[in-house]
Amino acid sequence: MLLPRTIDKLRAMLPGGNPGLYFINAEIMGLSGYLLGRLGVTEDELRDVVRDCAAEEDVARWLRGRTDVTAYSAINQTLRRIRPKHAQDEEYFRRQYSETLAQHPELEFIVDIVEADDRRLFSP
């Protein structure tokens, strides 16, 4: 469920791109960093694949040939359950998403917080 967003981040990190506030692993591991760790793929490896592939489906095909596809469901289930308290540094996470958390105190899970933050930052 997180792969398209991760691919977008990696594209933005390529020469000529602009990742803005996005990161995979920075001061703390992001959800994409967690995803790559669970898949057994490094950020550099996947960035190279993204650079060389014409479409997201090509990246997905490469991943399917290199990873355990039977683990995808469990990875997605875990991603849906991660809360700020599970972040490497909960205070850092809460600072980074403070505006969104203030606007949406009802959000419990990081995927929902990140999605709301994207809407806040990038919706017209």
Secondary structure, 3 states (H helix, E strand, C coil): CCHHHHHHHHHHHCCCCCCCCCCCECCCECHHHHHHHHHCCCHHHHHHHHHHCCCHHHHHHHHHHHCCHHHHHHHHHHHHHCCHHHCCCHHHHHHHCHHHHHHCCCCCCHHHHHHHHHHHHHCC
